[in-house]
Amino acid sequence: MQITITLADQTKKIFPKDITCLSIAQSISDKLAQKILVASVNDTLWDIERPITQDATVKLFTWDDAEGKNTFWHSSAHLMAEALLHFYPKAKLGIGPPIAQGFYYDIDFGKETFDIQNFAAIEKKMLALASQKNIFSRKNISKKEAIQYFEKKKEKYKLELLKNLQDGQITLYTQGNFTDLCKGPHIPHTGSIKAIKLLNVAGAYWQGNEKNQQLTRLYAITFPQKKELQNYLTVLEEAKKRDHRTIGKNLKLFTFSQKVGMGLPLWLPKGAVLREKLIKFLTKAQNERGYSPVVTPHIAKKDLYVTSGHDAKYGADAFQPIKTPHDELFMLKPMNCPHHCEIYQSEPRSYKELPIRLSEFGTVYRYEQHGELHGLTRVRGFTQDDAHIFCRPDQVKEEFKKVIDLVLYIFDKLKFQNFTAQISLHDPQHPEKYIGKTANWLQAEAAIQQAAQEKYLETTTKLGEAAFYGPKLDFMVKDAIGRSWQMGTVQLDYQLPEKFQLTYTGKDNTKHRPVMIHRAPFGSLERFIAILIEHTAGNFPLWLAPTPVIVLTVSEKYNEYAQKVCTALKKQQIDANLDDRNEKIGKKIREAAIQKIPYMLIIGEKETKDHTVAVRKKGEGDVGSMELHFFVKKLQEEFYIY
């Protein structure tokens, strides 16, 4: 019997039934067959030596693809677990998934103490096991057999996972002497794993629940070539230098307080200036594009989020409701969009008014787990540059394109030049994850794809990554050291207007349903600033620097003239600070350099006498003396006008 295989380029080929993806790769080229790590069959990830029994669409993935890397790291997690059990045979295993860079495994070492000094021995053992080229073999097993197997091994966490699995859908994977509960897929064999590095140890509650046992989480990364590991470690070292938490502390931008609470940043004066400059920049751009600012409260009745569907989908990640003496339930705002729906609903709307663009720098709150909090990139209170566009169906594509233009404008001004756009679609195999009609989903997805194409964006498509209410376009930006970040999102929503029964009166004088576009070019100010700090290493563009200019006096004798220089700069809308302390000028210069201030103006006897300033520029050093008005002109030419 023969089957038809459709390849990624839409080429159709006839193969015998039970053909494998490896054989399909070999039919294309021997080089591809040597590189293939995993495949997808009808959008389901698939072991490359697993038979295909019916007509299918097949995609082949190598290390160069995200699917290939994820599978490589997933298989490496199994290899690490096998090595760990060699040293800690009584340890109990949790889960070991791939992550953005590498993988981890959660382990209960019981009474044994895990020692980070064993990293080198574990890496050596993993390499020895990898060199055996043990095949990852897949086995379907009944739930009863699986329970018996893991009861015998006393793997209590695997038994707990089995409770939520359906009989007939359970698989085990074995490589060498190690077997794990896993749905797969995996790389063909361990021999592909050539370079290994254990990175970190952390605590993690089982299944993310603080009421459960705390396990030890071991982070690691692997590569198919040693040179790739060396390159990664170089980037990792550079990333440590750029860590926004360290730079933020050194530049006195933000801090955290245990008394205030974990994940709730406190913005210091310089950080607040940076935030306000970003807000001012985007507000100006939005005003020029027809957005209307709104303000909504930090709390709302729980009923609002029940209506929107956020309570059902995200209730577990929200702070617990606040109960009033009148038995009303209020919640800290986890989302701005339901509030904006109510603003739209506050008066009758006509087709002539649309599109209506409502914008807000709205602070929202999510109860992130302790172990997931990380500087400004993962917090419990954050400010979104949120906006919601209510438009007619015939306006959707044009409005979507205008949002893309805004995002591209922001990236240009902030020098984020290396990016791709990810189109996230719904997964038709799991309709329970989404709300709304399939027809609306297909219409929304087509509009996003057409808008991205007409804007000549370099795009990738991710099935199943859509929000529960609609598809989205996420901008994936690579920073100065090559790390990829999700920055800026645009989401098309036919669902919330249904939930809130939003309408407008059309040309035909009947009620119609608007379409809603969610957009946040920054995402959140907290995370955006963290990424900006690490991208620039704290060397902000002149127009964003919290302190663009600092005036330094050689001695107290020149403070009066220095103060006049500061005042003159501020009259020209140039922020300038004065350091007139009775300290040596060398110390003042060193401290200003640590603060990464773009320009220092040195004031001494000559400058006071000649009414000039001695200029030092970050990265260049002394650039000479000049009259103040020439310096002002130089700065005005260098500033972005936003």
Secondary structure, DSSP 8 states (H G I E B T S, - for coil): -EEEEE-TTS-EEEEETTB-HHHHHHHH-HHHHHH--EEEETTEEE-TTS-B-S-EEEEEE-TTSHHHHHHHHHHHHHHHHHHHHHH-TT-EE----EETTEEEEEEE-TTS---GGGHHHHHHHHHHHHHTT-B-EEEE--HHHHHHHHHHTT-HHHHHHHTTS-TTS-EEEEETTEEEE------SBGGG--EEEEEEEEEEEGGG-TTS-EEEEEEEEEESSHHHHHHHHHHHHHHHHT-HHHHHHHTT-EE--TTT-TT--EE-HHHHHHHHHHHHHHHHHHHHTT-EE----SEEEHHHHHHHTHHHHHGGGS---EE-TTS-EEEE-S-SHHHHHHHHTTS--BTTT--EEEEEEEEEE----GGG-BTTTB-SEEEEEEEEEEE-GGGHHHHHHHHHHHHHHHHHHTT---EEEEEEE--TT-GGG--S-HHHHHHHHHHHHHHHHHTT--EEEEET-SBTTB-EEEEEEE-TTS-EEEEEEEEEESSHHHHTT--EE-TTSSEE--EEEEEESSS-HHHHHHHHHHHHTT---TTT-S-SEEEEESSGGGHHHHHHHHHHHHHTT--EEEE--SS-HHHHHHHHHHTT-SEEEEE-HHHHHHTEEEEEETTTEEEEEEEHHHHHHHHHHHS---
